[in-house]
Amino acid sequence: MTCTACASIYRNHGYVPTADDLAAIRVGVDTRDTVTEAIGTPGASGVLDSSGYYYVATRMRHYGGFAPTPVSRNLVAISFDQRGVVRNISRYDLEDGRVIPLERRVTDNGESDSTFLRQLLGNLGRIGPGSLVPEE
């Protein structure tokens, strides 16, 4: 007799463009509109000044009665300058709870979105249905 209720179930959430799709985006040339046409609408965009597009994909492991845990998380951040032209493209992964840059194509101007990215990556696994429904 086997216990199938104890088997892990994996669920994928979100979307991250492939490396081939990202290779078609040209830093310093493409705009917000051409990026959206090429790889689709982002899952999130810059909170404070709409400076970037963020594509996030998470793979969650559900096991028995335990809380779901993130197995992997990938994030692609596309930043824009004041004119709406692509400033840089960065890929991040979740490893031991830290933000690890996997790839970064940059036209550097000294600004950084690392605080927002750290918060976004750190909080994605903590949102559950109970936190979305207001208590009465």
For each residue, the residues with C-beta under 8 A, 3 or more apart:
1:
2:
3: 6 7
4: 7
5: 64
6: 3 63 64
7: 3 4
8: 61 62 63
9: 61 62 63
10: 59 60 61 62 71
11: 59 60 62 68
12: 57 58 59 60
13: 57 58 59 60
14: 43 55 56 57 58
15: 40 43 55 56 57
16: 55 56 57 74 75 76
17: 21 22 39 40 55 76
18: 21 22
19: 22 23 103
20: 23 24
21: 17 18 24 25 38 39
22: 17 18 19 25 39 76 89 91
23: 19 20
24: 20 21 38
25: 21 22 30 34 35 38 39 78 86 89
26: 29 30 86
27: 30 86 87 88 89 105 106 107
28: 85 86 87 107
29: 26 85 86
30: 25 26 27 34 35 38 85 86
31: 34 35 80 84 85 86
32: 35 36 53 80 84
33: 36 37 84
34: 25 30 31 37 38
35: 25 30 31 32 38 39 53 78 86
36: 32 33 39 40 41 42 53
37: 33 34
38: 21 24 25 30 34 35
39: 17 21 22 25 35 36 55
40: 15 17 36
41: 36
42: 36 45 53 54 55 78
43: 14 15 54 55 56
44: 53 54 56 120
45: 42 50 52 53 54
46: 49 50 51 52 53 54 113 116
47: 116
48: 51 116
49: 46
50: 45 46
51: 46 48 79 80 113
52: 45 46 77 78 79 80 113
53: 32 35 36 42 44 45 46 77 78 80
54: 42 43 44 45 46 75 76 77 78 117 120
55: 14 15 16 17 39 42 43 75 76 78
56: 14 15 16 43 44 73 74 75 76 120 121 124
57: 12 13 14 15 16 73 74 75
58: 12 13 14 70 72 73 74 124 125
59: 10 11 12 13 70 71 72 73
60: 10 11 12 13 68 69 70 71 125
61: 8 9 10 68 69 70 71
62: 8 9 10 11 66 68
63: 6 8 9 66 69
64: 5 6
65:
66: 62 63 69
67: 128
68: 11 60 61 62 125 128
69: 60 61 63 66 125
70: 58 59 60 61 73 94 124 125
71: 10 59 60 61
72: 58 59 93 94
73: 56 57 58 59 70 93 94 121 124 125
74: 16 56 57 58 91 92 93 94
75: 16 54 55 56 57 91 92 93 117 120 121
76: 16 17 22 54 55 56 89 90 91 92
77: 52 53 54 88 89 90 91 92 113 117
78: 25 35 42 52 53 54 55 86 88 89 90
79: 51 52 86 87 88 89 90 113
80: 31 32 51 52 53 83 84 85 86 87
81: 84 85 87 109
82:
83: 80
84: 31 32 33 80 81
85: 28 29 30 31 80 81
86: 25 26 27 28 29 30 31 35 78 79 80 89
87: 27 28 79 80 81 106 107 109
88: 27 77 78 79 104 105 106 107 108
89: 22 25 27 76 77 78 79 86 103 104 105 106
90: 76 77 78 79 101 103 104 105 106
91: 22 74 75 76 77 101 102 103 104
92: 74 75 76 77 99 100 101 102 117 121
93: 72 73 74 75 100 102
94: 70 72 73 74 97 98 99 100 121
95: 98 100
96:
97: 94 122
98: 94 95
99: 92 94 114 117 118 121
100: 92 93 94 95
101: 90 91 92 104
102: 91 92 93
103: 19 89 90 91
104: 88 89 90 91 101
105: 27 88 89 90
106: 27 87 88 89 90
107: 27 28 87 88
108: 88
109: 81 87
110:
111:
112: 115
113: 46 51 52 77 79 116 117
114: 99 117 118
115: 112 118 119
116: 46 47 48 113 119 120
117: 54 75 77 92 99 113 114 120 121
118: 99 114 115 121 122
119: 115 116 122 123
120: 44 54 56 75 116 117 123 124
121: 56 73 75 92 94 99 117 118 124
122: 97 118 119 126
123: 119 120 126 127
124: 56 58 70 73 120 121 127
125: 58 60 68 69 70 73
126: 122 123 131
127: 123 124 131 132
128: 67 68 131 132
129: 132 133
130: 133
131: 126 127 128
132: 127 128 129
133: 129 130
134:
135:
136:
